[in-house]
Amino acid sequence: MVISHEGTFDELPFYPPERSSSRFGACWQGLSASMAERVSQVARRARKPPTPVPTPLAQDRGRPQRDFIETVWVLCCSVKFAVVQNIALALAAMLGTIIPQMQPGISDSAEAVDSFLADAHTRYGDLTGFLHWAGFFDLYNSLWFRMLVVVVVFSIVICTMNRWQPTVRLITRPMVKASDGFMSGLTEKAQFTSVPLETAQVDRVLRGAFKKGRYRVVSDTSTDGAVISLYADRDRWSKMVTFVSHAGLVLLILTAAGMTQIGWRERSVYFMPNEPVNVGHGTDFSVANVGWNIDYYPDGTTVKEFQNTLAVYENDTQVLTKTIIVNDPLRYKGVNFFLVSYEPVLFAKATDASGTNIPLRLMGQNGPITDTVASGEVLVDFPYSSDDNLPLDYVQLAGPDHTLTLEITYYQNVTRGPGENPPAYVKAYVDQNFDSTIYDGFLPRTGPLTLPGYGQYDFNFRQSTATILEVAKDQGLELVGFFFTIMALGFTISLYTTFTRCWAKIVPNPEQEGTVNITLGGLAEKNKVAFERDFEKLALRIRDGLTSETNNQEVENGI
């Protein structure tokens, strides 16, 4: 936009009146009749400079070659390279969400890895081997993902170092004197010509208008005092917010990476129902899984939340109880217990005709194992898998004449109502005759299981849940939270603040003695639409100030 004395229009390019800003009509009211007012948008006429003809000397010199360090430096400071890195990180995060990831600690068990890959093969076919080799099933711990993060951090550091000195210089030593060519290239412009005021009066008006808009003002006066240059900026310290957010991001990544070195982490720790577990590492307390619940939405089928109740014991005394959910762990003495997964378990009990408990024992696939239960219930924790990859376990009853073996397979997808027996499929064998079953079917919905020919024994089962937790002591967890807060705060401030700059030049009007010309221009690095409105208000504020100052001078002079 241009505010100009009518006598200067031949010298300034402008759009016809129908394209000018209507908000600047009725400008310069109260000035002398010889002054008129117009507002228009300056048309930028870019003149293509003539193409220089290279001299033989310039042709012989050629382009200087960059060394390796300079090439890396320029690459890390490139905006295009930063965009490529951001896209790569976004794609990696997307793949980590789409492709099933191995549970923490699963890589420590060859059988668990083989089982996971067998499931993955049904989905990805022959591509499974390549995906496993490339680390896509454990993407965030893969070498290529870590190298990508290292490159991102290195680029951020280099880019920050490259921008630090120019940014500090821009804030502390701004360019006050602006050339006419620079002013004509600014996005927002305004011009006041033949203003019948002294240079000092105009300087005072401009300073007041800038300060009312929260601008800092720096001035420079020519040697003869005839020309005054003004520079004004607002929210200049917002330029430093980028460095704060970048520093927070880098320190966040470095702290998260360093936590694995200074802390410890136990993955896939099984917590059987009501059995306290001490994870070691010098801890003086135990934690027990005392409750499990799945919260559903009103439709009764969609899972809303998994809830695991944990109890902390010190010296056999319960000191704390908390129900944890995913991403809300139990924290005690700097140790965190994260919910990872769960598995069904059963408690089995056998009684005779008189109701007396009969000892049961667990059995391996190759025969009985040493751990037995003398009486009461035995925990069936399903350490094996069936041919259909379902939880499998064996329970054995040693009677006076025969040994009964129960092969129990748990069907997680079969629904049983409250108060009913768990969805377990049982095959029963007598002695070593594993080729013939005396029972082959699901547990009855209610009541005990009775084997044909052995009605004197009742087998009762009740369902429970074992939880799988990740236990970790992360020494720098508080630092991670602090740096994340700093990073998020920096990004937020940068979104809502804009570094804006304005230049003004006050020069005597050579065509009309006793008047001055004012050139005003400004630019904003972002949010240019809002700055356009703000600059318009600034120009109007200056216009009103000049008008008021002119009227006051006329009153004093008795005009």
C-alpha positions in Angstrom: 0.0 0.0 0.0 1.1 3.6 -0.7 0.0 6.8 0.9 1.3 9.6 -1.3 0.9 13.3 -2.2 -0.9 13.5 -5.5 1.9 15.4 -7.1 4.2 12.3 -6.8 2.0 9.8 -8.5 3.8 10.1 -11.8 6.9 9.0 -10.1 5.4 5.9 -8.3 3.8 3.0 -10.0 0.3 2.3 -8.7 -2.9 0.4 -9.5 -6.0 2.2 -10.8 -8.3 3.6 -8.1 -10.7 0.6 -8.4 -8.0 -1.7 -7.2 -6.8 0.4 -4.3 -7.6 -0.3 -0.7 -10.9 1.1 0.4 -9.8 1.3 4.0 -7.4 4.1 3.2 -10.0 6.4 1.6 -10.4 9.7 3.4 -6.7 9.7 4.4 -5.0 12.9 5.6 -8.0 14.8 6.7 -7.1 18.1 8.2 -4.0 18.8 6.1 -3.7 21.8 3.7 -5.9 21.9 0.6 -2.8 21.4 -1.5 -2.5 17.9 -0.1 -4.6 14.9 -1.3 -4.7 11.3 -0.3 -4.6 8.1 -2.2 -4.0 4.5 -1.2 -2.9 1.8 -3.6 -1.0 -1.4 -3.8 2.5 -0.9 -5.3 2.9 -3.1 -8.3 6.2 -4.9 -8.2 7.8 -4.7 -11.6 10.7 -7.1 -11.7 13.2 -6.3 -14.3 15.3 -9.1 -15.5 18.9 -8.1 -15.3 21.0 -8.6 -18.4 22.8 -11.9 -18.6 26.5 -11.3 -18.0 28.9 -12.6 -20.6 31.6 -14.7 -18.9 35.1 -13.6 -19.5 37.7 -16.1 -20.5 39.3 -15.7 -17.1 36.0 -16.5 -15.3 35.5 -19.5 -17.6 39.0 -20.8 -16.7 38.5 -20.5 -13.0 35.4 -22.7 -12.8 33.4 -23.4 -9.7 35.4 -23.9 -6.5 35.2 -27.5 -5.2 33.9 -28.2 -1.8 35.7 -30.5 0.6 33.9 -33.4 2.4 33.3 -31.4 5.7 31.8 -28.5 3.8 29.6 -30.8 1.8 28.2 -32.6 4.9 27.7 -29.2 6.6 25.7 -27.8 3.6 23.7 -31.0 3.4 22.7 -30.9 7.1 21.6 -27.3 6.7 19.5 -28.0 3.7 15.8 -27.6 4.1 15.2 -30.3 1.5 17.3 -32.8 3.4 15.4 -31.9 6.6 12.1 -32.6 4.8 13.5 -36.0 3.6 14.5 -36.9 7.2 11.1 -35.9 8.5 9.4 -38.0 5.9 11.7 -41.0 6.6 10.9 -40.8 10.4 7.2 -40.5 9.6 7.3 -43.5 7.3 9.3 -45.5 9.9 6.7 -44.7 12.6 3.9 -45.7 10.2 5.6 -49.0 9.5 6.1 -49.6 13.2 2.4 -49.1 13.7 1.2 -51.2 10.7 3.7 -54.1 11.0 3.2 -56.2 14.2 6.1 -55.7 16.6 7.7 -58.3 18.8 6.9 -57.9 22.5 9.7 -56.7 24.7 12.1 -59.5 25.6 10.7 -62.0 23.0 14.1 -62.0 21.2 15.6 -63.7 24.2 13.6 -66.9 23.5 14.3 -68.8 20.3 11.0 -70.6 20.7 9.1 -67.4 21.1 10.8 -65.9 18.0 9.9 -68.9 15.9 6.3 -68.8 17.1 6.1 -65.1 16.2 7.6 -65.6 12.8 5.2 -68.5 12.1 2.3 -66.2 12.8 3.9 -63.5 10.7 4.4 -65.9 7.8 0.6 -66.4 7.5 0.3 -62.7 6.8 3.5 -61.8 4.9 4.4 -65.1 3.3 7.9 -65.4 1.8 8.5 -61.7 2.7 8.7 -62.6 6.4 12.3 -63.6 6.3 13.4 -60.3 4.8 11.3 -58.3 7.2 12.8 -60.1 10.1 16.4 -59.6 8.7 15.8 -55.9 8.2 14.4 -55.5 11.7 10.9 -54.4 10.8 9.4 -56.7 13.5 11.5 -54.9 16.1 11.7 -51.6 14.2 12.5 -49.2 17.0 15.5 -51.2 18.1 16.8 -51.9 14.6 20.2 -50.6 13.5 18.8 -48.6 10.6 16.2 -46.8 12.7 18.8 -45.9 15.3 21.1 -44.6 12.6 18.3 -42.5 11.2 17.8 -41.0 14.6 21.5 -40.3 14.9 21.5 -38.5 11.5 18.5 -36.4 12.6 20.2 -35.4 15.8 23.5 -34.6 14.0 21.6 -32.5 11.4 19.8 -30.6 14.1 23.0 -29.8 15.9 24.8 -28.7 12.7 21.8 -26.6 11.6 21.6 -24.9 15.0 25.3 -24.1 14.9 24.9 -22.7 11.4 22.0 -20.4 12.3 23.2 -19.3 15.8 25.5 -16.4 14.8 23.3 -14.9 12.1 20.3 -15.1 14.4 22.1 -13.4 17.3 23.4 -10.7 15.0 19.9 -10.1 13.6 18.6 -9.6 17.2 21.4 -7.6 18.7 22.7 -5.6 15.7 19.9 -5.1 13.3 20.2 -3.2 10.0 18.8 0.3 10.7 19.5 2.0 7.4 17.6 0.5 4.6 18.2 1.3 0.9 15.4 2.3 -1.4 15.7 -1.0 -3.3 15.3 -2.9 -0.1 12.3 -0.9 0.9 10.6 -1.4 -2.5 11.0 -5.2 -2.1 9.2 -5.5 1.2 5.8 -7.2 1.4 4.1 -4.3 3.1 4.8 -0.7 2.2 3.3 2.8 2.8 4.5 6.3 1.8 3.6 9.8 3.1 4.8 12.7 0.9 5.0 16.4 1.5 4.2 16.2 5.2 4.4 19.8 6.5 6.3 18.9 9.7 9.9 19.0 11.0 11.9 15.9 10.9 12.1 15.7 14.7 8.3 16.0 14.9 7.8 13.1 12.4 10.4 11.1 14.3 8.4 11.5 17.5 5.1 10.5 15.8 6.7 7.4 14.3 8.3 6.3 17.6 5.0 6.7 19.4 3.1 4.7 16.8 5.7 1.9 16.9 5.8 1.8 20.7 2.0 1.6 20.9 2.3 -1.5 18.8 4.9 -3.0 21.2 7.8 -2.5 18.8 11.3 -1.8 19.9 12.7 1.2 18.1 16.3 1.8 17.0 17.2 5.0 15.1 20.1 6.4 13.0 20.6 10.0 12.0 22.6 11.2 9.0 25.6 13.4 9.7 23.8 16.6 8.7 20.7 15.5 10.7 18.4 15.8 7.7 17.7 12.1 7.2 16.4 9.8 10.0 16.2 6.0 9.7 14.1 4.0 12.1 14.1 0.3 12.7 11.4 -1.4 14.8 10.9 -5.0 15.7 8.6 -7.0 17.8 9.0 -10.4 19.5 12.6 -10.6 18.5 13.4 -13.1 21.2 11.0 -15.6 19.5 13.9 -16.3 17.1 15.7 -18.0 20.0 12.7 -20.2 20.8 13.7 -22.5 17.9 17.1 -23.1 19.5 15.3 -23.9 22.8 13.0 -26.5 21.2 15.8 -28.0 19.2 18.0 -28.3 22.3 15.1 -29.9 24.2 14.6 -32.4 21.3 18.3 -33.3 21.1 18.7 -33.7 24.9 15.5 -35.7 25.0 16.8 -38.2 22.5 20.3 -38.4 24.1 18.7 -38.9 27.6 16.4 -41.6 26.4 19.3 -43.4 24.7 21.5 -43.0 27.8 18.9 -44.4 30.1 19.6 -47.9 28.8 23.2 -47.6 30.0 22.6 -46.2 33.5 19.4 -48.1 34.4 18.2 -51.6 34.0 15.2 -53.3 32.4 13.7 -56.7 32.7 11.3 -57.6 29.9 8.5 -60.1 29.9 8.4 -60.9 33.7 5.5 -63.3 34.5 3.4 -62.5 37.5 1.3 -65.5 38.4 -1.9 -64.8 40.5 -1.1 -63.9 44.1 2.5 -65.0 43.9 4.9 -62.2 45.0 7.9 -61.6 42.7 11.2 -60.0 43.5 12.9 -58.8 40.4 16.3 -58.5 42.0 18.8 -55.7 41.1 19.1 -55.0 44.8 15.4 -54.2 45.3 14.0 -54.9 48.9 10.4 -55.4 48.0 8.1 -57.8 46.1 5.1 -57.3 43.8 2.2 -59.6 43.3 -0.5 -59.8 40.7 -3.7 -59.7 42.9 -6.4 -58.9 40.3 -7.2 -58.7 36.6 -10.1 -57.2 34.8 -11.0 -56.3 31.2 -13.3 -53.3 30.9 -15.6 -53.3 27.9 -17.6 -50.7 26.1 -21.4 -50.9 26.3 -21.5 -53.2 23.3 -19.9 -55.9 25.6 -17.4 -57.0 23.0 -15.1 -54.0 22.3 -12.3 -53.8 24.9 -12.0 -50.4 26.6 -9.2 -51.0 29.0 -7.0 -53.8 30.5 -6.6 -53.4 34.3 -4.1 -55.2 36.5 -4.1 -54.7 40.3 -0.6 -55.0 41.8 0.3 -55.2 45.5 3.7 -54.2 46.9 5.1 -56.2 49.9 7.9 -55.2 52.2 8.9 -57.7 54.9 5.8 -59.7 54.2 3.6 -56.6 54.8 1.5 -55.1 52.0 2.4 -51.4 51.8 0.8 -50.3 48.5 -1.9 -51.4 46.0 -2.5 -49.9 42.6 -4.5 -50.8 39.5 -2.4 -50.2 36.5 -3.4 -49.9 32.8 -1.4 -49.5 29.6 0.9 -46.4 29.8 0.0 -45.9 33.5 2.6 -48.1 35.4 3.2 -48.7 39.0 6.1 -46.7 40.3 7.7 -47.6 43.6 11.2 -46.6 44.8 12.2 -45.6 41.3 11.1 -48.9 39.7 8.4 -48.9 37.1 6.1 -51.8 36.4 4.5 -51.6 32.9 1.7 -53.7 31.7 2.7 -55.6 28.5 0.4 -58.6 28.1 -1.6 -61.3 29.8 -2.1 -65.0 29.6 -4.9 -67.2 31.0 -4.1 -69.7 33.7 -6.2 -72.3 35.5 -6.3 -73.6 39.0 -7.1 -77.4 39.1 -8.2 -79.4 42.1 -9.1 -83.1 42.4 -11.2 -84.6 45.2 -12.4 -88.2 46.0 -15.9 -89.3 46.8 -15.5 -88.1 50.4 -14.4 -84.6 49.3 -10.8 -85.0 50.3 -8.2 -83.3 48.2 -6.1 -85.6 46.1 -2.5 -84.5 45.2 -2.0 -83.4 41.6 1.2 -82.9 39.9 2.3 -81.1 36.7 3.7 -83.2 33.9 6.1 -82.4 31.1 5.7 -83.8 27.6 8.4 -86.3 28.4 7.1 -87.4 31.8 6.5 -86.1 35.3 8.6 -83.2 36.5 9.9 -82.6 40.0 7.6 -79.8 41.0 4.4 -81.2 42.5 1.6 -80.0 44.7 1.0 -82.0 47.8 -2.7 -81.1 48.1 -5.2 -78.5 47.1 -5.0 -76.6 43.8 -2.3 -76.8 41.3 -1.5 -73.8 39.0 -1.9 -74.7 35.3 0.2 -72.0 33.6 0.3 -73.5 30.0 4.0 -73.4 29.2 3.4 -75.4 26.0 1.6 -74.8 22.7 -0.6 -77.1 20.8 -0.4 -77.9 17.1 -2.9 -75.0 16.6 -0.6 -72.7 18.6 -3.0 -72.7 21.6 -1.9 -72.7 25.3 -1.3 -76.3 26.4 -0.4 -78.0 29.7 -0.6 -81.4 31.5 -2.0 -82.4 34.9 -1.5 -85.8 36.4 -3.3 -87.7 39.2 -1.5 -90.7 40.6 -4.1 -93.1 42.0 -3.6 -96.3 44.0 -4.1 -98.5 40.9 -3.8 -96.1 37.8 -2.3 -92.8 36.8 -4.6 -90.4 35.1 -3.2 -87.7 32.8 -5.2 -84.7 31.6 -4.0 -82.8 28.5 -5.6 -79.4 28.8 -5.8 -76.9 25.9 -7.2 -73.5 26.5 -9.4 -71.9 23.8 -9.3 -68.1 24.3 -11.8 -67.4 21.6 -14.5 -69.5 23.2 -16.8 -67.5 25.4 -18.1 -68.8 28.7 -20.6 -67.0 30.9 -20.1 -65.9 34.5 -20.0 -68.9 36.9 -19.3 -71.4 34.1 -16.2 -73.5 33.8 -13.4 -72.0 31.7 -13.2 -72.8 27.9 -10.7 -75.7 28.3 -10.6 -78.8 26.1 -9.5 -81.9 27.9 -8.1 -85.2 26.7 -7.7 -87.8 29.4 -5.4 -90.9 29.3 -4.8 -93.8 31.6 -1.3 -94.9 32.6 1.0 -94.9 29.6 -1.7 -95.5 27.0 -1.5 -92.2 25.2 -2.9 -93.6 22.0 -6.4 -93.9 23.4 -8.5 -91.4 25.3 -11.1 -92.0 28.0 -12.4 -88.4 27.6 -12.1 -86.0 24.7 -14.1 -82.8 24.9 -14.6 -79.4 26.5 -15.1 -79.1 30.3 -18.8 -79.2 31.2 -20.3 -75.7 31.5 -21.0 -76.2 35.1 -20.0 -78.7 37.8 -16.9 -80.9 38.1 -15.3 -83.0 35.4 -15.9 -86.7 35.9 -13.9 -89.2 33.8 -15.7 -92.3 32.5 -14.9 -95.3 34.7 -13.3 -93.1 37.3 -16.4 -91.5 38.8 -14.8 -91.5 42.3 -12.7 -88.5 41.2 -14.0 -85.0 40.6 -11.8 -82.4 38.8 -12.6 -78.8 39.4 -11.2 -75.9 37.5 -11.3 -72.1 38.0 -10.0 -69.5 35.7 -7.4 -66.8 36.5 -4.9 -64.6 34.6 -1.2 -64.2 34.7 0.1 -60.8 33.7 3.3 -60.1 31.8 5.1 -56.9 32.9 8.1 -55.0 31.9 10.1 -53.9 35.0 12.6 -51.1 34.6 14.5 -48.6 36.6 15.2 -45.6 34.4 17.5 -43.1 36.1 16.8 -40.3 33.7 13.0 -40.6 33.5 12.5 -37.2 35.1 15.0 -35.6 32.7 13.1 -37.1 29.8 9.9 -35.5 31.0 11.7 -32.2 31.6 13.2 -32.0 28.2 10.0 -33.1 26.5 8.2 -30.2 28.3 10.9 -27.8 27.1 10.6 -29.0 23.6 6.8 -28.9 23.5 6.8 -25.4 25.1 9.3 -24.1 22.6 7.3 -25.5 19.6 4.1 -24.0 21.1 5.6 -20.5 21.6 7.0 -20.6 18.1 3.5 -21.2 16.7 2.0 -18.2 18.4 4.7 -15.6 18.1 6.0 -14.0 15.0 9.2 -12.0 14.6 8.1 -8.8 12.7 10.4 -5.9 11.5 9.6 -2.5 10.1 11.8 0.2 8.6 11.0 3.9 8.2 13.0 6.7 6.5 12.3 10.4 6.9 13.9 12.6 4.3 13.3 16.3 3.3 11.1 16.8 0.3 13.3 18.4 -2.4 10.3 19.6 -4.4 8.6 21.5 -1.5 10.6 23.2 1.1 9.5 22.7 4.7 8.0 19.3 4.1 9.3 15.8 4.4 8.7 12.4 2.7 8.2 9.3 4.8 8.8 5.8 3.5 7.5 2.9 5.7 7.9 -0.8 5.1 7.7 -4.1 7.0 7.9 -7.9 6.8 7.1 -10.9 8.9 8.7 -14.3 8.7 5.3 -16.2 9.1 1.6 -15.5 9.6 1.8 -12.9 6.9 -2.0 -12.4 6.7 -2.1 -11.2 10.4 0.9 -9.0 9.8 -0.8 -7.4 6.8 -3.6 -6.3 9.2 -1.2 -5.2 11.8 0.8 -3.1 9.4 -2.4 -1.5 8.2 -3.2 -0.5 11.7 0.3 0.8 12.1 0.0 3.0 9.0 -3.3 4.3 10.1 -1.9 5.1 13.5 1.0 7.0 11.9 -1.5 8.9 9.6 -3.6 9.9 12.6 -0.5 11.0 14.5 0.8 13.1 11.6 -2.6 14.6 11.1 -2.9 15.5 14.8 0.6 16.9 14.9 -0.1 19.0 11.8 -3.4 20.4 13.2 -1.6 21.3 16.4 1.1 23.1 14.5 -1.5 25.0 12.5 -3.2 26.1 15.7 0.0 27.3 17.2 0.9 29.2 14.1 -2.6 30.8 14.0 -3.6 29.3 10.7 
